[in-house]
Amino acid sequence: MNRIIIAVFIVGLLVANRTLAQDSLPPIHKQKKLTLKPAGDFDQRFSFLEHQPVNIWGYRVGLMVNDKYKVGIGGYFLEQNLEGERKLRRNTLHYEQNRRLYFGTIYYEPFLLRKRLYELSMVFEAGYGKVSLDSIKRIGNNETTTNEKQDFVPAGMGLSVNFKIPEIKHLHFLTYIGLNCMIGLRKTVFETDLKYNYDGWYWSIGSAIFIDKIFTDLKNSKKRKAEAKAAALKQPTPQTLL
């Protein structure tokens, strides 16, 4: 009886030791392969500066990582011309202003939802650029010209929606284009003396080209051709059958 108990005890120790050894090993997780796809977006933003409608023209280029988010850079440009007059006590002030705003940004865009015909994402960005102001002021026969340029540090966040065109009558290229709508809030991190009044809401409506889908289709097409070629090489020829 004692021998049986000792044998069971030893077997129990061996099993327990083996279990503890297995538990002490780090869990093995299957590492997901990193996938990168090119991404690009036209980014024309509509807004108001000093109660006047303006267009901020831009383009973004970056990478889509694991089909979950985009990272990249963007470039933007705005030019605004103002002209008017102000009544003073004794004279009238005539003024002309040419304002130029150009800046670059880095952005992070995680997807919230991705469906076959639409996708929803958030856009976070920060950048650096320059504000340039050329002005001419006339009071009577006196004219004053001013040229100013200062640093510009913007930041912003927005909500973006892409609507995709479905394939119609086997016209697959239609799936590469669509419509982009965005609404967001912008803020000047570093306030300049030029008082450009950049802070506020903006919205954007424009065309979208899904470069990542083009890249995926080209990659899949190349893969299918390679598989078809490999399958053809494996098939026996008439000479090998004789």
ChimeraX commands (.cxc) that place a marker at each C-alpha (Angstrom):
marker #1 position 0.00,0.00,0.00 radius 0.5
marker #1 position 2.77,2.36,0.89 radius 0.5
marker #1 position 4.49,1.60,-2.39 radius 0.5
marker #1 position 1.31,2.51,-4.29 radius 0.5
marker #1 position 0.99,5.78,-2.40 radius 0.5
marker #1 position 4.66,6.62,-3.05 radius 0.5
marker #1 position 4.25,5.77,-6.74 radius 0.5
marker #1 position 1.17,7.95,-7.05 radius 0.5
marker #1 position 2.96,10.75,-5.17 radius 0.5
marker #1 position 5.96,10.57,-7.53 radius 0.5
marker #1 position 3.72,10.52,-10.61 radius 0.5
marker #1 position 1.83,13.51,-9.19 radius 0.5
marker #1 position 5.08,15.41,-8.67 radius 0.5
marker #1 position 6.20,14.66,-12.21 radius 0.5
marker #1 position 2.89,15.79,-13.68 radius 0.5
marker #1 position 2.84,18.92,-11.52 radius 0.5
marker #1 position 6.43,19.73,-12.43 radius 0.5
marker #1 position 5.65,19.34,-16.12 radius 0.5
marker #1 position 2.54,21.51,-15.81 radius 0.5
marker #1 position 4.45,24.25,-13.98 radius 0.5
marker #1 position 7.18,24.11,-16.59 radius 0.5
marker #1 position 4.63,24.57,-19.37 radius 0.5
marker #1 position 2.89,27.39,-17.51 radius 0.5
marker #1 position 6.21,29.15,-16.97 radius 0.5
marker #1 position 6.80,29.36,-20.71 radius 0.5
marker #1 position 5.63,32.60,-22.32 radius 0.5
marker #1 position 2.44,32.19,-24.37 radius 0.5
marker #1 position 3.05,31.81,-28.07 radius 0.5
marker #1 position 1.10,34.37,-30.08 radius 0.5
marker #1 position 0.94,34.21,-33.79 radius 0.5
marker #1 position 2.46,37.44,-34.99 radius 0.5
marker #1 position 0.40,39.22,-37.59 radius 0.5
marker #1 position 2.29,40.25,-40.67 radius 0.5
marker #1 position 2.67,44.00,-41.04 radius 0.5
marker #1 position 0.90,45.25,-44.17 radius 0.5
marker #1 position 1.56,48.66,-45.67 radius 0.5
marker #1 position -0.38,50.22,-48.54 radius 0.5
marker #1 position 0.01,53.65,-50.14 radius 0.5
marker #1 position -2.70,56.21,-49.41 radius 0.5
marker #1 position -3.44,59.65,-50.82 radius 0.5
marker #1 position -6.27,62.15,-50.50 radius 0.5
marker #1 position -7.21,65.44,-52.12 radius 0.5
marker #1 position -8.00,67.83,-49.29 radius 0.5
marker #1 position -9.85,70.99,-50.29 radius 0.5
marker #1 position -11.24,72.69,-47.20 radius 0.5
marker #1 position -13.92,75.35,-47.15 radius 0.5
marker #1 position -14.14,77.84,-44.34 radius 0.5
marker #1 position -14.56,81.46,-43.35 radius 0.5
marker #1 position -11.84,83.89,-42.34 radius 0.5
marker #1 position -13.06,87.25,-41.12 radius 0.5
marker #1 position -16.56,86.40,-42.37 radius 0.5
marker #1 position -15.34,85.74,-45.90 radius 0.5
marker #1 position -15.47,82.32,-47.59 radius 0.5
marker #1 position -12.03,80.88,-48.38 radius 0.5
marker #1 position -10.64,77.66,-49.85 radius 0.5
marker #1 position -7.64,75.93,-48.35 radius 0.5
marker #1 position -6.09,73.71,-51.03 radius 0.5
marker #1 position -4.12,70.66,-50.03 radius 0.5
marker #1 position -3.12,67.06,-50.60 radius 0.5
marker #1 position -2.21,64.25,-48.21 radius 0.5
marker #1 position 0.04,61.28,-48.86 radius 0.5
marker #1 position 0.86,58.45,-46.49 radius 0.5
marker #1 position 0.57,54.78,-45.64 radius 0.5
marker #1 position -2.31,52.58,-44.55 radius 0.5
marker #1 position -1.11,50.24,-41.80 radius 0.5
marker #1 position -2.78,46.82,-41.42 radius 0.5
marker #1 position -5.97,48.30,-42.94 radius 0.5
marker #1 position -6.61,49.93,-39.53 radius 0.5
marker #1 position -5.20,53.45,-39.75 radius 0.5
marker #1 position -3.34,55.92,-41.95 radius 0.5
marker #1 position -0.26,57.98,-41.14 radius 0.5
marker #1 position 1.38,60.53,-43.39 radius 0.5
marker #1 position 2.04,64.13,-44.28 radius 0.5
marker #1 position 0.01,66.88,-45.93 radius 0.5
marker #1 position 0.64,70.22,-47.60 radius 0.5
marker #1 position -1.78,73.16,-47.73 radius 0.5
marker #1 position -1.99,76.61,-49.30 radius 0.5
marker #1 position -4.34,79.55,-48.97 radius 0.5
marker #1 position -4.32,82.97,-50.63 radius 0.5
marker #1 position -6.80,85.68,-49.74 radius 0.5
marker #1 position -7.14,89.19,-51.19 radius 0.5
marker #1 position -8.97,91.90,-49.23 radius 0.5
marker #1 position -9.86,95.41,-50.33 radius 0.5
marker #1 position -11.98,98.09,-48.72 radius 0.5
marker #1 position -12.10,101.40,-46.94 radius 0.5
marker #1 position -12.73,102.75,-43.48 radius 0.5
marker #1 position -14.10,106.13,-42.55 radius 0.5
marker #1 position -11.84,108.13,-40.24 radius 0.5
marker #1 position -12.57,111.44,-38.54 radius 0.5
marker #1 position -11.08,113.63,-41.26 radius 0.5
marker #1 position -10.14,111.25,-44.09 radius 0.5
marker #1 position -10.93,107.84,-45.56 radius 0.5
marker #1 position -8.53,104.93,-45.21 radius 0.5
marker #1 position -8.25,102.77,-48.33 radius 0.5
marker #1 position -6.53,99.42,-47.85 radius 0.5
marker #1 position -5.49,96.42,-49.91 radius 0.5
marker #1 position -4.24,93.20,-48.37 radius 0.5
marker #1 position -2.81,90.01,-49.82 radius 0.5
marker #1 position -2.66,87.17,-47.30 radius 0.5
marker #1 position -0.85,83.90,-47.95 radius 0.5
marker #1 position -0.88,80.89,-45.70 radius 0.5
marker #1 position 1.14,77.76,-46.43 radius 0.5
marker #1 position 1.94,74.92,-44.07 radius 0.5
marker #1 position 2.71,71.22,-43.81 radius 0.5
marker #1 position 1.20,68.71,-41.42 radius 0.5
marker #1 position 1.65,65.22,-40.05 radius 0.5
marker #1 position -1.55,63.26,-39.50 radius 0.5
marker #1 position -2.90,60.12,-37.87 radius 0.5
marker #1 position -6.21,58.71,-39.13 radius 0.5
marker #1 position -7.66,55.63,-37.37 radius 0.5
marker #1 position -10.69,53.95,-38.95 radius 0.5
marker #1 position -13.85,53.74,-36.87 radius 0.5
marker #1 position -15.87,51.75,-39.39 radius 0.5
marker #1 position -15.12,50.16,-42.77 radius 0.5
marker #1 position -17.84,48.79,-45.03 radius 0.5
marker #1 position -18.00,47.85,-48.68 radius 0.5
marker #1 position -19.54,51.16,-49.79 radius 0.5
marker #1 position -18.38,53.58,-47.08 radius 0.5
marker #1 position -15.81,54.08,-44.33 radius 0.5
marker #1 position -15.63,56.37,-41.31 radius 0.5
marker #1 position -12.44,57.66,-39.69 radius 0.5
marker #1 position -11.05,60.31,-37.34 radius 0.5
marker #1 position -8.26,62.68,-38.42 radius 0.5
marker #1 position -5.74,64.17,-35.98 radius 0.5
marker #1 position -3.10,66.55,-37.31 radius 0.5
marker #1 position -0.48,69.10,-36.34 radius 0.5
marker #1 position 1.81,71.18,-38.53 radius 0.5
marker #1 position 4.07,74.12,-39.15 radius 0.5
marker #1 position 4.06,76.88,-41.74 radius 0.5
marker #1 position 4.26,80.56,-42.51 radius 0.5
marker #1 position 1.82,83.45,-42.64 radius 0.5
marker #1 position 2.61,86.26,-45.08 radius 0.5
marker #1 position 0.78,89.60,-45.22 radius 0.5
marker #1 position 1.36,92.34,-47.81 radius 0.5
marker #1 position -0.74,95.45,-47.26 radius 0.5
marker #1 position -1.12,98.88,-48.82 radius 0.5
marker #1 position -2.82,101.72,-46.93 radius 0.5
marker #1 position -3.76,105.07,-48.46 radius 0.5
marker #1 position -4.90,108.15,-46.56 radius 0.5
marker #1 position -5.27,111.08,-48.90 radius 0.5
marker #1 position -2.00,111.35,-50.83 radius 0.5
marker #1 position -0.02,109.27,-48.32 radius 0.5
marker #1 position 0.59,105.58,-49.03 radius 0.5
marker #1 position 2.13,103.02,-46.68 radius 0.5
marker #1 position 3.30,99.54,-47.73 radius 0.5
marker #1 position 3.84,96.76,-45.18 radius 0.5
marker #1 position 5.31,93.28,-45.65 radius 0.5
marker #1 position 5.13,90.83,-42.75 radius 0.5
marker #1 position 5.90,87.13,-42.35 radius 0.5
marker #1 position 5.59,85.03,-39.21 radius 0.5
marker #1 position 5.55,81.42,-38.07 radius 0.5
marker #1 position 2.32,79.47,-38.03 radius 0.5
marker #1 position 1.67,76.33,-35.90 radius 0.5
marker #1 position -1.78,74.77,-36.52 radius 0.5
marker #1 position -3.49,71.71,-35.06 radius 0.5
marker #1 position -6.84,70.13,-35.67 radius 0.5
marker #1 position -9.12,67.14,-35.58 radius 0.5
marker #1 position -11.99,66.04,-37.77 radius 0.5
marker #1 position -14.42,63.34,-38.80 radius 0.5
marker #1 position -14.04,61.96,-42.33 radius 0.5
marker #1 position -16.46,59.85,-44.38 radius 0.5
marker #1 position -15.61,58.18,-47.70 radius 0.5
marker #1 position -18.41,57.00,-49.97 radius 0.5
marker #1 position -17.34,54.36,-52.52 radius 0.5
marker #1 position -18.84,53.79,-55.95 radius 0.5
marker #1 position -19.92,50.16,-56.46 radius 0.5
marker #1 position -18.93,48.13,-59.50 radius 0.5
marker #1 position -21.47,48.75,-62.30 radius 0.5
marker #1 position -21.76,46.40,-65.29 radius 0.5
marker #1 position -18.29,44.91,-64.68 radius 0.5
marker #1 position -16.67,48.37,-64.69 radius 0.5
marker #1 position -14.33,47.55,-61.84 radius 0.5
marker #1 position -12.35,50.79,-62.09 radius 0.5
marker #1 position -15.36,52.65,-60.65 radius 0.5
marker #1 position -14.60,51.09,-57.26 radius 0.5
marker #1 position -11.35,53.10,-57.15 radius 0.5
marker #1 position -13.11,56.47,-56.90 radius 0.5
marker #1 position -15.66,58.02,-54.58 radius 0.5
marker #1 position -16.69,61.05,-52.56 radius 0.5
marker #1 position -15.03,62.34,-49.40 radius 0.5
marker #1 position -16.79,64.52,-46.80 radius 0.5
marker #1 position -15.08,65.92,-43.72 radius 0.5
marker #1 position -15.96,68.26,-40.88 radius 0.5
marker #1 position -13.51,69.38,-38.26 radius 0.5
marker #1 position -12.19,71.97,-35.84 radius 0.5
marker #1 position -8.89,73.81,-36.26 radius 0.5
marker #1 position -6.80,75.70,-33.73 radius 0.5
marker #1 position -3.69,77.85,-33.82 radius 0.5
marker #1 position -1.22,76.55,-31.24 radius 0.5
marker #1 position 1.16,79.50,-31.66 radius 0.5
marker #1 position -0.67,82.84,-32.00 radius 0.5
marker #1 position 0.95,85.33,-34.38 radius 0.5
marker #1 position 0.68,89.09,-34.31 radius 0.5
marker #1 position -0.98,89.04,-37.74 radius 0.5
marker #1 position -4.25,87.84,-36.21 radius 0.5
marker #1 position -5.14,85.59,-39.09 radius 0.5
marker #1 position -8.26,84.32,-37.26 radius 0.5
marker #1 position -7.53,80.74,-38.30 radius 0.5
marker #1 position -9.38,79.13,-35.36 radius 0.5
marker #1 position -12.80,77.69,-36.09 radius 0.5
marker #1 position -14.73,75.02,-37.95 radius 0.5
marker #1 position -14.07,73.79,-41.47 radius 0.5
marker #1 position -15.72,71.38,-43.86 radius 0.5
marker #1 position -14.53,69.60,-46.96 radius 0.5
marker #1 position -16.28,67.95,-49.93 radius 0.5
marker #1 position -14.26,66.48,-52.76 radius 0.5
marker #1 position -13.37,63.47,-54.84 radius 0.5
marker #1 position -11.55,60.48,-53.38 radius 0.5
marker #1 position -9.19,58.03,-55.06 radius 0.5
marker #1 position -8.61,54.79,-53.15 radius 0.5
marker #1 position -4.96,54.11,-53.93 radius 0.5
marker #1 position -4.86,51.31,-51.36 radius 0.5
marker #1 position -7.56,49.40,-53.27 radius 0.5
marker #1 position -5.65,49.81,-56.55 radius 0.5
marker #1 position -2.53,48.52,-54.81 radius 0.5
marker #1 position -4.43,45.54,-53.36 radius 0.5
marker #1 position -5.99,44.59,-56.70 radius 0.5
marker #1 position -2.62,44.78,-58.47 radius 0.5
marker #1 position -1.02,42.63,-55.79 radius 0.5
marker #1 position -3.83,40.04,-55.95 radius 0.5
marker #1 position -3.67,39.99,-59.75 radius 0.5
marker #1 position 0.07,39.33,-59.64 radius 0.5
marker #1 position -0.49,36.57,-57.07 radius 0.5
marker #1 position -3.18,34.89,-59.20 radius 0.5
marker #1 position -0.92,34.95,-62.26 radius 0.5
marker #1 position 1.91,33.36,-60.27 radius 0.5
marker #1 position -0.43,30.64,-58.95 radius 0.5
marker #1 position -1.79,29.95,-62.44 radius 0.5
marker #1 position 1.74,29.69,-63.81 radius 0.5
marker #1 position 2.75,27.30,-61.02 radius 0.5
marker #1 position -0.34,25.16,-61.64 radius 0.5
marker #1 position 0.41,25.02,-65.37 radius 0.5
marker #1 position 3.93,23.79,-64.68 radius 0.5
marker #1 position 2.60,20.99,-62.47 radius 0.5
marker #1 position 0.19,19.67,-65.13 radius 0.5
marker #1 position 1.59,16.69,-67.09 radius 0.5
marker #1 position 2.38,17.29,-70.74 radius 0.5
marker #1 position 1.34,14.85,-73.52 radius 0.5
marker #1 position 4.96,13.70,-73.84 radius 0.5
marker #1 position 5.16,12.72,-70.18 radius 0.5
marker #1 position 1.97,10.71,-70.47 radius 0.5
marker #1 position 3.43,8.53,-73.33 radius 0.5
marker link #1:1,2 radius 0.2
marker link #1:2,3 radius 0.2
marker link #1:3,4 radius 0.2
marker link #1:4,5 radius 0.2
marker link #1:5,6 radius 0.2
marker link #1:6,7 radius 0.2
marker link #1:7,8 radius 0.2
marker link #1:8,9 radius 0.2
marker link #1:9,10 radius 0.2
marker link #1:10,11 radius 0.2
marker link #1:11,12 radius 0.2
marker link #1:12,13 radius 0.2
marker link #1:13,14 radius 0.2
marker link #1:14,15 radius 0.2
marker link #1:15,16 radius 0.2
marker link #1:16,17 radius 0.2
marker link #1:17,18 radius 0.2
marker link #1:18,19 radius 0.2
marker link #1:19,20 radius 0.2
marker link #1:20,21 radius 0.2
marker link #1:21,22 radius 0.2
marker link #1:22,23 radius 0.2
marker link #1:23,24 radius 0.2
marker link #1:24,25 radius 0.2
marker link #1:25,26 radius 0.2
marker link #1:26,27 radius 0.2
marker link #1:27,28 radius 0.2
marker link #1:28,29 radius 0.2
marker link #1:29,30 radius 0.2
marker link #1:30,31 radius 0.2
marker link #1:31,32 radius 0.2
marker link #1:32,33 radius 0.2
marker link #1:33,34 radius 0.2
marker link #1:34,35 radius 0.2
marker link #1:35,36 radius 0.2
marker link #1:36,37 radius 0.2
marker link #1:37,38 radius 0.2
marker link #1:38,39 radius 0.2
marker link #1:39,40 radius 0.2
marker link #1:40,41 radius 0.2
marker link #1:41,42 radius 0.2
marker link #1:42,43 radius 0.2
marker link #1:43,44 radius 0.2
marker link #1:44,45 radius 0.2
marker link #1:45,46 radius 0.2
marker link #1:46,47 radius 0.2
marker link #1:47,48 radius 0.2
marker link #1:48,49 radius 0.2
marker link #1:49,50 radius 0.2
marker link #1:50,51 radius 0.2
marker link #1:51,52 radius 0.2
marker link #1:52,53 radius 0.2
marker link #1:53,54 radius 0.2
marker link #1:54,55 radius 0.2
marker link #1:55,56 radius 0.2
marker link #1:56,57 radius 0.2
marker link #1:57,58 radius 0.2
marker link #1:58,59 radius 0.2
marker link #1:59,60 radius 0.2
marker link #1:60,61 radius 0.2
marker link #1:61,62 radius 0.2
marker link #1:62,63 radius 0.2
marker link #1:63,64 radius 0.2
marker link #1:64,65 radius 0.2
marker link #1:65,66 radius 0.2
marker link #1:66,67 radius 0.2
marker link #1:67,68 radius 0.2
marker link #1:68,69 radius 0.2
marker link #1:69,70 radius 0.2
marker link #1:70,71 radius 0.2
marker link #1:71,72 radius 0.2
marker link #1:72,73 radius 0.2
marker link #1:73,74 radius 0.2
marker link #1:74,75 radius 0.2
marker link #1:75,76 radius 0.2
marker link #1:76,77 radius 0.2
marker link #1:77,78 radius 0.2
marker link #1:78,79 radius 0.2
marker link #1:79,80 radius 0.2
marker link #1:80,81 radius 0.2
marker link #1:81,82 radius 0.2
marker link #1:82,83 radius 0.2
marker link #1:83,84 radius 0.2
marker link #1:84,85 radius 0.2
marker link #1:85,86 radius 0.2
marker link #1:86,87 radius 0.2
marker link #1:87,88 radius 0.2
marker link #1:88,89 radius 0.2
marker link #1:89,90 radius 0.2
marker link #1:90,91 radius 0.2
marker link #1:91,92 radius 0.2
marker link #1:92,93 radius 0.2
marker link #1:93,94 radius 0.2
marker link #1:94,95 radius 0.2
marker link #1:95,96 radius 0.2
marker link #1:96,97 radius 0.2
marker link #1:97,98 radius 0.2
marker link #1:98,99 radius 0.2
marker link #1:99,100 radius 0.2
marker link #1:100,101 radius 0.2
marker link #1:101,102 radius 0.2
marker link #1:102,103 radius 0.2
marker link #1:103,104 radius 0.2
marker link #1:104,105 radius 0.2
marker link #1:105,106 radius 0.2
marker link #1:106,107 radius 0.2
marker link #1:107,108 radius 0.2
marker link #1:108,109 radius 0.2
marker link #1:109,110 radius 0.2
marker link #1:110,111 radius 0.2
marker link #1:111,112 radius 0.2
marker link #1:112,113 radius 0.2
marker link #1:113,114 radius 0.2
marker link #1:114,115 radius 0.2
marker link #1:115,116 radius 0.2
marker link #1:116,117 radius 0.2
marker link #1:117,118 radius 0.2
marker link #1:118,119 radius 0.2
marker link #1:119,120 radius 0.2
marker link #1:120,121 radius 0.2
marker link #1:121,122 radius 0.2
marker link #1:122,123 radius 0.2
marker link #1:123,124 radius 0.2
marker link #1:124,125 radius 0.2
marker link #1:125,126 radius 0.2
marker link #1:126,127 radius 0.2
marker link #1:127,128 radius 0.2
marker link #1:128,129 radius 0.2
marker link #1:129,130 radius 0.2
marker link #1:130,131 radius 0.2
marker link #1:131,132 radius 0.2
marker link #1:132,133 radius 0.2
marker link #1:133,134 radius 0.2
marker link #1:134,135 radius 0.2
marker link #1:135,136 radius 0.2
marker link #1:136,137 radius 0.2
marker link #1:137,138 radius 0.2
marker link #1:138,139 radius 0.2
marker link #1:139,140 radius 0.2
marker link #1:140,141 radius 0.2
marker link #1:141,142 radius 0.2
marker link #1:142,143 radius 0.2
marker link #1:143,144 radius 0.2
marker link #1:144,145 radius 0.2
marker link #1:145,146 radius 0.2
marker link #1:146,147 radius 0.2
marker link #1:147,148 radius 0.2
marker link #1:148,149 radius 0.2
marker link #1:149,150 radius 0.2
marker link #1:150,151 radius 0.2
marker link #1:151,152 radius 0.2
marker link #1:152,153 radius 0.2
marker link #1:153,154 radius 0.2
marker link #1:154,155 radius 0.2
marker link #1:155,156 radius 0.2
marker link #1:156,157 radius 0.2
marker link #1:157,158 radius 0.2
marker link #1:158,159 radius 0.2
marker link #1:159,160 radius 0.2
marker link #1:160,161 radius 0.2
marker link #1:161,162 radius 0.2
marker link #1:162,163 radius 0.2
marker link #1:163,164 radius 0.2
marker link #1:164,165 radius 0.2
marker link #1:165,166 radius 0.2
marker link #1:166,167 radius 0.2
marker link #1:167,168 radius 0.2
marker link #1:168,169 radius 0.2
marker link #1:169,170 radius 0.2
marker link #1:170,171 radius 0.2
marker link #1:171,172 radius 0.2
marker link #1:172,173 radius 0.2
marker link #1:173,174 radius 0.2
marker link #1:174,175 radius 0.2
marker link #1:175,176 radius 0.2
marker link #1:176,177 radius 0.2
marker link #1:177,178 radius 0.2
marker link #1:178,179 radius 0.2
marker link #1:179,180 radius 0.2
marker link #1:180,181 radius 0.2
marker link #1:181,182 radius 0.2
marker link #1:182,183 radius 0.2
marker link #1:183,184 radius 0.2
marker link #1:184,185 radius 0.2
marker link #1:185,186 radius 0.2
marker link #1:186,187 radius 0.2
marker link #1:187,188 radius 0.2
marker link #1:188,189 radius 0.2
marker link #1:189,190 radius 0.2
marker link #1:190,191 radius 0.2
marker link #1:191,192 radius 0.2
marker link #1:192,193 radius 0.2
marker link #1:193,194 radius 0.2
marker link #1:194,195 radius 0.2
marker link #1:195,196 radius 0.2
marker link #1:196,197 radius 0.2
marker link #1:197,198 radius 0.2
marker link #1:198,199 radius 0.2
marker link #1:199,200 radius 0.2
marker link #1:200,201 radius 0.2
marker link #1:201,202 radius 0.2
marker link #1:202,203 radius 0.2
marker link #1:203,204 radius 0.2
marker link #1:204,205 radius 0.2
marker link #1:205,206 radius 0.2
marker link #1:206,207 radius 0.2
marker link #1:207,208 radius 0.2
marker link #1:208,209 radius 0.2
marker link #1:209,210 radius 0.2
marker link #1:210,211 radius 0.2
marker link #1:211,212 radius 0.2
marker link #1:212,213 radius 0.2
marker link #1:213,214 radius 0.2
marker link #1:214,215 radius 0.2
marker link #1:215,216 radius 0.2
marker link #1:216,217 radius 0.2
marker link #1:217,218 radius 0.2
marker link #1:218,219 radius 0.2
marker link #1:219,220 radius 0.2
marker link #1:220,221 radius 0.2
marker link #1:221,222 radius 0.2
marker link #1:222,223 radius 0.2
marker link #1:223,224 radius 0.2
marker link #1:224,225 radius 0.2
marker link #1:225,226 radius 0.2
marker link #1:226,227 radius 0.2
marker link #1:227,228 radius 0.2
marker link #1:228,229 radius 0.2
marker link #1:229,230 radius 0.2
marker link #1:230,231 radius 0.2
marker link #1:231,232 radius 0.2
marker link #1:232,233 radius 0.2
marker link #1:233,234 radius 0.2
marker link #1:234,235 radius 0.2
marker link #1:235,236 radius 0.2
marker link #1:236,237 radius 0.2
marker link #1:237,238 radius 0.2
marker link #1:238,239 radius 0.2
marker link #1:239,240 radius 0.2
marker link #1:240,241 radius 0.2
marker link #1:241,242 radius 0.2
view
